[in-house]
Amino acid sequence: MKMLIAVIKPFKLDAVREALADIGVQGMTVTEVRGFGRQKGHTELYRGAEYTVDLLPKVKIEVAVAPDMAERATEAILKAAKTGQIGDGKIFIYDLEQTVRIRTGESGTDAV
């Protein structure tokens, strides 16, 4: 099993969700998070005063997939989340040791 964690721009969430559904991914966990990468935030003007926004809003998507689906899921996220601008996000891929469905006790790929 593989765990894909993608941190993307919030407005790209629906596109990523649809792209993953199209390739057969059955579920995901979505969390609203804040952070920064190379862009280091940005400055904004509010009532004449300039201030720095260090932590930008992002969305973290967690998806558990079978090993043979990991590459397809990664490509689907890349295509759907890309804007070509700085701050598009990142995808982290981990080995997932075990998965157990609480309701039925199924484990491994059957639990996903």
Secondary structure by P-SEA (a helix, b strand, c coil): cbbbbbbbcccaaaaaaaaaaaaccccbbbbbbcccccccccccccccbbbbbcbbbbbbbbbbbcccaaaaaaaaaaaaaccccccccbbbbbbbcccccccccccccccc
